[in-house]
Amino acid sequence: MTLWHGRFGGTPSSELLAYTQSLSFDRRLAHDDISCSKAHVKGLGVAKIITGEEVEVLLTTLDGVEAELDSGQFEFEYSDEDIHTAIERRVSELAGDTGAKLHTGRSRNDQVATDLRLFSKRELAGICSRILEFQKLLMGLAESAEDVYLPGYTHLQRAQPVLLSHYFLAHGWALARDFDRFVETIARLDVSPLGAGALGGSSLPLDPDFVSMELGFAKRFDNSLDAVSDRDFVAEALFDLALLGVHLSQIGEELVLWSTEEFGYLRLDDAYSTGSSMLPQKKNPDIAELARGKSGRVIGSLTGFLTTLKGLPLSYNRDLQEDKEPLFDALNQISLGLSSLSGLLSTAGFDFSRMRKAADSQYLCAIDLAEWLVSKGVPFRKAHAIIGGLVRDSLERHVDLGELVDAHPQLGAEAAALLLPGVSVERRQSLGGSGTEAVKIQLESFRLMVSTEEIRMDSLTTR
């Protein structure tokens, strides 16, 4: 029996039930639906719509249904369209006519919107926690890297030496922006739709403020039409997850490159790499590759859901059922990505000598030579041309760049000393740059930011 059988003279077709069901995926909201129902029951009692005795019966029954769900004893039926239908059916079976009062003053429209907001608050806070742990890992790697340096790249070409700690912290700061976005998204979705009904509220004396507080929301809805149709929070969450996925993809791409024989900066641990079914010598960075691949999947979920939303009139439409699968999948993939990449990085071995050797090329210090000339009063564009000419001459004639610099009338031995290994990194003085002192300041700022995030994390988990 459906929740809407009274209006219909016949039974729904098997095709309709198969096409419109959402139980196969929305059962993930079961505990949130139980919480929502308990708050609603208490609200009905406060409004004296049901008696105190009925409140106790319904709350006890909901506890029993939740226990059945937890133990796996709950038996779903073919007619259960969704998790809301299944739970209400079971409550009615156990509590009889009192159970039939559970849905008083409520629609599945405001019910599912409330469930999904409860779920999203918790799950996005969980993503924040994983981001924070990843940042702590990057911070630890930065601290242990000390004076190790490697080539920094633009256009995937070696550009100039940078400290390895600077590299790790660069990804840490990107994750800090992700953390901020999730916190802000959680703050915006922290609104209870319960009490909006199907679209226009109720003639019963419901108290949406009461149920909002009971469920731990920051506030209740302002407009019932908006409350049941708003899925901005799902779109925002998908965007946040997609951009985080892009950042994980970028980390994955670098790890793929670093683990190649050509780069040789990183050695994969056996537990976080795979082999080849044909080639015995292979050790493959599958986690890093999937971090790239799965980011496209999450971007697709965002794009698809925005396309679903763009043509919908107010208020609720069944199209909104398509909000859950992309959100659930994106949460799954990003959570696994954070955990897996953390494991890969924490167990990897880094070849510091290979990194230093790659960064000790004299050509990576060309900008230092140009800036040395600038410090002597030479206009930068002229200095750029002088050093560029020396680099070209060195490459074409196969002459050591240091010799050419030493012999140049505007340069000499003092400038040639800038080409010695490790000197370039030490010279980076500007704040936020990759010099030793600048990175020390940056690392302290990063520690402070992580401490702030821990405080914010505590506030998210206590909401």
Residue pairs with C-beta under 8 A, 6 or more apart in sequence:
1 79
1 89
2 8
2 12
2 79
2 81
2 85
3 81
3 85
3 88
3 103
3 108
17 78
17 79
17 81
20 81
20 318
20 321
21 80
21 81
21 82
22 81
22 82
22 83
22 321
22 324
23 76
23 80
23 81
23 82
23 83
23 85
23 86
25 324
25 325
25 328
26 82
26 83
26 112
26 324
27 76
27 83
27 86
28 119
28 324
28 328
29 83
29 112
29 115
29 116
29 119
29 324
30 66
30 69
30 83
30 87
31 66
31 69
32 114
32 115
32 116
32 118
32 119
33 83
33 84
33 87
33 111
33 115
34 62
34 65
34 66
34 69
34 87
35 118
35 215
36 111
36 114
36 115
36 118
36 194
36 215
37 58
37 62
37 87
37 91
37 102
37 111
38 59
38 62
39 194
39 211
39 214
39 215
40 102
40 105
40 106
40 111
40 194
40 211
41 50
41 55
41 58
41 59
41 62
41 102
42 55
42 59
42 210
42 211
42 214
43 194
43 195
43 206
43 207
43 210
43 211
43 214
44 50
44 55
44 101
44 104
44 105
44 206
45 51
45 52
45 54
45 55
46 207
46 210
47 204
47 205
47 206
47 207
48 205
49 104
49 105
49 204
49 205
49 206
50 58
50 98
50 101
50 104
54 98
54 101
57 95
57 98
58 91
58 95
58 98
58 99
58 101
58 102
61 91
61 94
61 95
61 99
62 87
62 91
64 94
65 74
65 87
65 90
65 91
65 94
68 74
68 90
74 86
74 90
76 86
77 86
77 89
79 85
79 89
80 86
80 89
82 108
82 112
84 108
84 111
84 112
84 115
85 108
88 99
88 102
88 103
91 99
91 102
92 99
92 100
92 102
93 99
95 102
104 204
105 195
105 197
105 202
105 204
105 206
106 194
106 197
107 196
107 197
107 198
107 199
107 228
109 196
109 197
109 198
109 199
109 228
109 315
109 316
110 193
110 194
110 195
110 196
110 197
110 198
110 224
110 227
110 228
111 194
113 193
113 196
113 227
113 228
113 230
114 192
114 193
114 194
114 215
116 234
116 323
116 324
116 327
117 189
117 190
117 191
117 192
117 193
117 217
117 233
118 215
120 186
120 189
120 233
120 234
120 237
120 327
121 186
121 189
121 190
121 463
123 331
124 182
124 185
124 186
124 237
124 240
125 182
125 186
125 457
125 460
125 461
125 463
126 335
127 182
127 241
127 244
127 331
127 334
127 335
127 338
128 179
128 182
128 183
128 186
128 453
128 456
128 457
128 460
129 457
129 461
130 335
130 338
130 339
130 342
131 175
131 178
131 179
131 182
131 244
131 338
132 179
132 450
132 453
132 454
132 457
133 338
133 342
134 175
134 338
134 341
134 342
135 172
135 175
135 176
135 179
135 446
135 450
135 453
136 450
137 342
137 345
137 346
138 168
138 169
138 171
138 172
138 175
138 345
139 168
139 169
139 172
139 443
139 446
139 447
139 450
141 165
141 168
141 345
142 164
142 165
142 166
142 168
142 169
142 172
142 439
142 443
142 446
143 165
143 443
145 163
145 164
145 165
145 168
145 352
146 165
147 163
147 422
147 425
147 436
148 163
148 164
148 165
148 350
148 352
148 355
148 356
149 161
149 162
149 163
149 164
149 355
149 356
149 359
149 422
149 425
149 434
150 161
150 162
150 164
150 167
150 265
150 355
150 356
150 358
150 359
151 158
151 159
151 160
151 161
151 162
151 355
151 358
151 359
151 361
151 364
152 158
152 159
152 160
152 161
152 162
152 167
152 434
153 159
158 358
158 359
158 361
158 363
158 364
159 364
160 364
160 365
160 367
160 368
160 424
161 359
161 360
161 364
161 365
161 422
161 424
161 425
161 434
162 359
162 425
162 434
163 425
163 434
163 435
163 436
163 439
164 350
164 352
164 355
165 439
165 443
166 433
166 434
166 439
166 442
169 439
169 442
169 443
169 446
171 247
171 250
171 251
172 446
173 446
174 247
174 250
175 244
175 247
176 449
176 453
178 240
178 243
178 244
178 247
179 453
179 456
181 239
181 240
181 243
182 237
182 240
183 456
183 460
185 233
185 236
185 237
185 240
186 460
186 463
187 218
188 232
188 233
188 236
189 233
189 236
189 237
190 217
190 218
190 219
190 463
191 212
191 217
191 218
191 219
191 220
191 221
191 227
192 208
192 211
192 212
192 215
192 217
192 219
192 220
192 221
193 221
193 227
193 228
193 230
194 208
194 211
194 212
194 215
194 220
195 201
195 202
195 206
195 207
195 208
195 211
195 220
195 221
195 224
196 208
196 221
196 224
196 225
196 227
196 228
197 224
197 228
198 228
198 316
199 224
199 225
199 228
199 229
199 314
199 315
199 316
200 224
200 225
201 224
208 220
208 221
209 220
211 220
212 219
212 220
216 463
218 463
221 227
224 315
225 314
225 315
226 314
226 315
228 315
228 316
229 312
229 314
229 315
229 316
229 317
229 320
231 305
231 309
231 320
231 323
234 305
234 323
234 326
234 327
235 302
235 305
235 306
235 309
237 327
237 330
238 298
238 301
238 302
238 305
238 326
238 327
238 330
239 302
241 298
241 302
241 330
241 331
241 334
242 295
242 298
242 299
242 301
242 302
242 330
244 334
245 291
245 294
245 295
245 298
245 299
245 330
245 333
245 334
245 337
246 295
246 299
248 291
248 295
248 334
248 337
248 338
248 341
249 291
249 292
249 295
251 288
251 291
251 341
252 285
252 287
252 288
252 289
252 290
252 291
252 292
252 341
253 288
253 292
255 266
255 285
255 288
255 341
255 344
255 345
255 348
256 285
256 288
256 289
256 292
257 263
258 264
258 265
258 266
259 265
259 266
259 267
259 268
259 283
259 285
259 288
263 354
263 358
264 351
264 354
265 350
265 351
265 354
265 355
265 358
266 348
266 349
266 350
266 351
267 348
267 349
267 350
267 351
268 283
268 285
268 344
268 348
269 344
269 347
269 348
269 349
270 283
271 343
271 347
272 287
272 340
272 343
272 344
272 347
272 348
273 283
273 284
273 285
273 286
273 287
273 344
274 283
274 284
274 286
275 282
275 283
275 284
276 282
276 284
285 344
287 340
287 341
287 343
287 344
288 341
288 344
290 337
290 340
291 337
291 340
291 341
294 333
294 334
294 337
297 329
297 333
298 329
298 330
298 333
298 334
301 326
301 327
301 329
301 330
302 326
302 330
304 322
304 326
305 322
305 323
305 326
305 327
308 319
308 320
308 322
308 323
312 319
312 320
356 421
356 422
359 425
360 421
360 422
362 394
362 400
362 401
362 402
362 419
363 391
363 394
363 401
364 424
365 418
365 419
365 423
365 424
366 387
366 388
366 391
368 418
368 419
368 423
368 424
368 427
369 383
369 387
369 390
369 405
369 411
369 415
369 418
369 419
370 380
370 383
370 384
370 386
370 387
371 383
372 411
372 414
372 415
372 418
373 382
373 383
373 386
373 387
373 410
373 411
373 415
374 380
374 383
376 410
378 386
378 410
386 408
386 410
390 401
390 404
390 405
390 408
391 401
393 399
393 404
394 400
394 401
394 404
401 419
402 416
402 419
405 411
405 412
405 415
405 416
405 419
406 412
406 413
406 415
406 416
408 415
417 423
418 424
418 427
425 434
425 435
425 436
426 435
426 436
427 435
428 434
428 435
428 436
428 438
429 435
429 437
429 438
430 438
431 438
431 441
432 438
432 442
